[in-house]
Amino acid sequence: MKYLLLKHYRGGPAPAVDWTPMDRWTPEEIDAHMQFMRDFAARLEETGEFVDGQALAPEGAFVRYDGEGRPPVTDGPFAETKDLIAGWMIIDVESWDRAVQLAGELSAAPGAGGEPIHEWLEVRPFLTESPTVTE
């Protein structure tokens, strides 16, 4: 079963601990955080559970089709909220419980001062069949 782990650096439920936003971390703290992510992915590569992952830049935009011509673009990506999806990882695991276990481990990535940030991660299963519509 494949799952998408979304890393929300802002937004989501109330934080478990107060933590310093990443834009105020030292270069060494950012390097330690990124190394944690690489090490986590490498460990999952060894078990065959890692599929892919990427960090995302904070810039972006919402785009939609609105007929012929240039599509409308917002100044987003999250114009109405303070949410920031800073990265994602796809895992392929045996169960929901394993996906939740790994998301919990990933939540312990270090932040300012090397302390775990206990960030919220969104865990979403891949859709494996078309949804059924009932009346």
C-alpha positions in Angstrom: 0.0 0.0 0.0 1.4 3.4 -0.9 1.0 6.4 1.3 1.9 10.1 0.8 3.5 11.8 3.8 3.0 15.6 3.6 5.3 17.8 5.7 3.3 20.8 7.0 5.7 23.3 8.5 2.9 25.7 9.2 -0.8 24.8 9.6 -2.3 21.5 10.8 -3.3 20.8 14.4 -1.8 22.9 17.2 2.0 22.1 17.6 3.0 19.7 20.3 5.9 21.9 21.3 6.9 25.5 20.6 9.5 25.5 17.8 11.4 28.1 15.9 10.3 28.4 12.3 12.8 27.1 9.7 13.5 30.5 8.3 15.2 31.4 11.7 17.3 28.2 11.9 21.1 28.4 11.5 22.6 26.9 8.4 24.0 24.1 10.6 20.4 23.4 11.9 19.0 23.2 8.4 21.8 20.9 7.4 21.1 18.6 10.4 17.4 18.5 9.5 18.1 17.7 5.9 20.6 15.0 6.8 17.9 13.4 9.1 15.6 13.4 6.1 18.2 11.8 3.9 19.1 9.2 6.5 15.4 8.4 7.1 14.9 7.8 3.3 18.1 5.7 3.1 16.9 3.5 5.9 13.5 3.0 4.1 15.4 2.3 0.8 17.1 -0.6 2.5 13.8 -2.1 3.6 12.2 -1.4 0.2 9.6 1.0 1.7 10.9 4.2 0.1 9.4 5.3 -3.2 10.3 9.0 -3.6 10.4 12.3 -1.7 11.2 15.9 -2.4 11.5 19.2 -0.5 9.3 22.0 -1.8 10.1 25.7 -2.1 7.6 28.0 -0.3 6.8 29.8 -3.5 4.0 28.6 -5.8 0.6 29.4 -7.2 -2.9 28.0 -7.6 -3.8 27.7 -11.3 -7.1 26.5 -12.8 -8.6 26.2 -16.3 -11.1 29.0 -17.0 -11.8 28.7 -20.7 -9.6 29.7 -23.5 -6.7 32.0 -22.9 -4.5 32.5 -19.9 -5.6 30.5 -16.8 -6.2 32.5 -13.6 -3.4 32.4 -11.1 -3.6 33.3 -7.4 -0.7 34.7 -5.4 -0.7 31.5 -3.4 0.1 28.7 -3.0 -1.9 29.2 0.2 -3.4 32.7 0.1 -6.1 32.1 2.7 -4.0 30.2 5.3 -0.6 30.1 6.8 -0.2 26.4 5.7 3.1 25.5 4.0 3.6 22.0 2.6 7.4 22.0 2.6 8.0 18.5 1.3 6.6 15.0 0.7 7.6 11.4 0.8 5.9 8.4 -0.8 6.2 5.1 1.1 5.1 1.6 0.1 4.4 -0.3 3.3 2.3 -3.3 4.4 -0.3 -1.5 6.5 -1.8 1.8 7.7 -0.2 1.1 11.1 3.3 1.0 9.5 2.6 4.2 7.6 1.6 5.9 10.9 4.7 4.5 12.7 7.0 5.9 10.0 5.2 9.3 10.0 5.7 9.5 13.8 9.4 8.8 13.3 9.7 11.4 10.6 8.0 13.9 12.9 11.1 13.8 15.1 13.3 15.6 12.6 15.6 18.0 14.4 15.0 21.8 14.3 16.5 24.7 16.2 19.0 23.6 18.8 18.9 20.1 17.4 15.7 19.4 19.3 12.9 17.3 17.6 10.3 19.6 16.1 7.4 17.1 16.6 5.8 18.4 13.4 2.4 17.2 12.2 2.6 15.0 9.1 -0.4 14.3 6.9 -0.7 10.6 6.0 -2.8 10.0 2.9 -3.3 6.6 1.2 -3.1 6.4 -2.6 -6.5 5.8 -4.2 -6.3 2.2 -5.6 -9.7 2.1 -7.3 -12.3 4.5 -8.6 -14.6 5.8 -5.8 -18.1 4.3 -5.8 -21.0 6.8 -6.2 -24.3 5.9 -4.5 -27.5 7.7 -4.6 
